[in-house]
Amino acid sequence: MKGLKLSGTLQDAPLPGNQYKTVVAPAWDKSVGSTMNLSLTDYDSLYQNVVRDLTSRSGEYDVFGLDLLWTGQFAVGGSVEFLDDMVAKDADLSKNVNKVLLDGVRWQGDLVGLPATNQSWNLFYRKDVFEKQGLQPPENWDDFLGIAKELTHDWAGDGKDHYGVAMNCVRGAPVAHDWLGYFAAMGGQVFDNWPDTEATNYKPQLNSDAAVQALQLLMDMRQYAPGDVLTYDWNKTQAAFASGKVAMICSWNDGTAAQAFADGSPIADNVGWARLPNSPGIDRFDPRGFWGISVNGAGDSTNAAFNFLAFGLSKEMQRQMVANLPGTVPVRDDLIGELKSDSGPNAYLGFIEEINGNSNPMNFAWRPTLPEWSSIQDALGLALNQALTGQASVTDALNQANSEVEKAMEKAGH
């Protein structure tokens, strides 16, 4: 592989993009004497660029970022390389990479990529603020809203506005993903009998009672959020928490950790985390997700591209990524127990071990990884934003989203 030049594209985010560009790629270049040129771009552009490359089979990228949600679409819509045989021959990957994550990046049994992150969408809160106010992490959504209301005042005593909560509201993927988390936590399912693919008729349930409750929760949260919350995506939600402006968010661990534990963070010593509030009669729900990286079968160097992915999942590279970005969760089971601690960012690894014991199938199925995912996301992203901005009622917005998804599923032959 010496002298070989490979290219790839990933999302411009702490994980996996920045870590693979600044930690993995330079080490790979030095180790094997080849070059991996990784370009980083925003979420929507990454999706569009990869779809164009796969459908045209141009082989512009040797490797590319794979949001878990794109698994079905990429598997059936182009030149992605299935990696089952390569992984079977790699004893280290087969033994040590978390099996649930590996299974999560399969489509109809075929391995569409390798997991590059290990993420949980859970509650983050200010330990010092909660302690000062005599509060505990909320057990249910009524408590959650009550705490958000109670903490919408100048609890920092600095004469500035402070708020109980922040969340994604901007149109498109950000608001759709957040709402789906609340929806599933209230017992909602995107389709009837989901995630049992043999029992479902793929009839959307996006205007169910749970759907209404989840959207009403978002509407209620706005009262206790910063005034510009309608512009918030993941980065802005996490930044509001990391800056000390808000006391609680429900968000992904990787982006939250990247900002909350950054050098100079005013809250680094006071970051708390907990499982999502639960709804009465609903199985405990711990939403999970991850980014994968896939190999383009239209490229000229599929074996070398796979070796780059395997290199990034090696024990040494995973260890370096945890050291480089506090709060990073390895995808290797053999490192989580080794690196967890009783305090500091790596204490989060003990939390991951706890929720790993939850076998609720909805933990990974709360966002269906179907080829029609983009239609689901687009319908929700528009309707939810319209409700939040007063352009549609809760009922009308959800009825519209449900109708659009129903048409998309019928068009796909379901």
JOZIUR-V772067 format. One line per field, one symbol per residue. ss: DSSP state (~ for helix, > for strand, _ for the rest). psi: psi as a letter, one per 20 degrees, with the letter a starting at -180 (. if undefined). burial: # if it has 9 or more other ideal C-beta (glycine too) atoms within 8 Angstrom, else .. A space follows every 10 residues. Layout:
ss: ???
psi: ???
burial: ???
This chain:
ss: ____>>>>>> >__~~~~~~~ ~~~~~~~~~~ ~~__>>>>>> >_~~~~~~~~ ~~~~~~____ __>>>>>~~~ ~~~~~~___> >__~~~~~__ ~~~~~~>_~~ ~~~~_>>__> >__>>___>> >>>>>>~~~~ ~~~______> ~~~~~~~~~~ __________ __>>>>____ __~~~~~~~~ ~~~~~_____ >_________ ___>____~~ ~~~~~~~~~~ ~~~~____~~ ~__~~~~~~~ ~~___>>>>> >>~~~~~~~~ _______~~~ >>>>___>__ _______>>_ >>>>>>____ _~~~~~~~~~ ~~__~~~~~~ ~~~~______ _>~~~~~~~_ ____~~~~~~ ~~~~~~____ _~~~~_____ __~~~~~~~~ ~~~~~~~~__ ___~~~~~~~ ~~~~~~~~~~ ~___
psi: ipiqpqqrpr qnrgpifhgh ghggghhggh gikapoopqp rrgghggggg gggghikhkh phqqqophij ggghhikbkq ppjghghhio hgghhhpphh gghikqolip oiaqpirnqq oapqroghgg ghikqqpqhr hghghggggh jmrmiikjjr pqrhqqrpiq qbgghggghh ggghhjjqph rpkqkoihhq jkoqkjkrgh gggghhgggh hhhkrqhkhi jpagghghhh ghijhqhqqo rqhghgghgh jqpjpijhjk oqqrqqqqqp jpqppnprrr qrprpoiiri lhghgghggh ghjqhgghgh hghhnpipoq iphihghhiq rirahihhhh gghgihiojo hihijhoplq hjghhggggg hggghhghjj iqrgggghgg gggghgghhh hij.
burial: ...#.##### #.######## #.###.###. .#.#.###.# #.#..##.## ####....#. ########## #####.#### ###..##..# .###.###.# ##.####..# ########## #######.## ..#.#.##.# #.######## ##.##..... .######### .######### ########## ##.##....# ..#####..# #########. ##.###..## .###.##### ##..###### ########## ##..#.##.# ###..####. .#..###### ######.##. ##.####### #####.#### ##.####### ##..###.## ....###### ###.#....# .########. ###.###### ########.. .#.#.##### ##.###.##. ....
